[in-house]
């Protein structure tokens, strides 16, 4: 007999696990979460895990704000499981060219009840004495933000989903998507066919490959992202807040349980150099020029780390779109197929609210935030209506 399911969620990262969980909370029937390898195998596996609200687009800022609140309530909200969230605070540093933009973003966020303030450079220096601020013109601070663990969060979502009846199947790739005259008919895995009328595509950097057999061209490019980890010297063992450096286009955070500082890239000019034709080509490869550049940027912002040792350099994978915004939609020309892909580095911080809103969207519930998802519709690329913020930073583009 052919197995049946009400909804099949494909992709065991934080987005797919969150959607499966929130569907289960809404008692959406028999739900399967299928992952071709292990949970958090893709973009959710190696991310630094920054959780912030600082976005120039108000809808993104609101989504991030909603998710931040859920991270603060995570164990109470999600069955006692822990996301590894550390609300260590988050500084935004800008140069002279971006002072007015920073002021506008902070003013707008305050009107949205986001907890953020402009702060003087002396305040920043007092809080993080080892920061070099010689090229910084202005700063803002989000005291409620910080970082979490994408793999831990993904597993937490999946465990809570399983508690609520979701069947979580790892090592279960989708080999084929079956369609008939009505739309989605089912999926095929190594153990056989699963009949379903609803499939939610959450495969991240694999989005283009996943639907190519259906003639759907997803503009999602797999990109290798790099992290450099430095051990702080004995003079600098205290935990420091997350630092978003919009002067040098990078971000840094410390670890809560060991004296390490990590740096990642937020300069979009590098992405064409590190893009892959196929997400399966990602093997943890490193590109030396960016890792050296990141290390230099880290030493510039924290000169004391010249005394520190580089403990690790590693890479992860993102799926980016032309406007650095996700594709969240139902595919009208193929009824029953939904997608939440192409988060371009934003997915982890947004995963709690995206899971909630996608579950409502699939079950045809509506509210103001669900309605805002139309901003991220699949058709915007054909319509030449890419997501554009009303204001933007001079270099960071859609990443902020």
Secondary structure, 3 states (H helix, E strand, C coil): CCEECCEEEECCCHHHHHHHHHHHHCCCCCEEEECCCCCCCCCCCCCCCEECCCCCCHHHHHHHHHHHHHHHCHHHHCCCCCCCCECCCEEEEECHHHHHHHHHHHHHHHHCCCCCEEECHHHHHHHCCCCCCCCCCEEEEECCCEECCHHHHHHHHHHHHHHCCCEEECCCCEEEEEEECCEEEEEEECCEEEECCCEEECCHHHHHHHCHHHCCCCCCEEEEEEEEEEECCHHHCCCCCEEEECCCCEEEEECCCCCEEEEEECCHHHHHHHEECCHHHCCCCCCHHHHHHHHHHHHHHCHHHHHCEEEEEEEEEEEECCCCCCEEEECCCCCCEEEEECCCCCHHHHHHHHHHHHHHHHCCCCCHHHHHHHHHCHHHCCCCCCCCCCCCCCCCHHHC
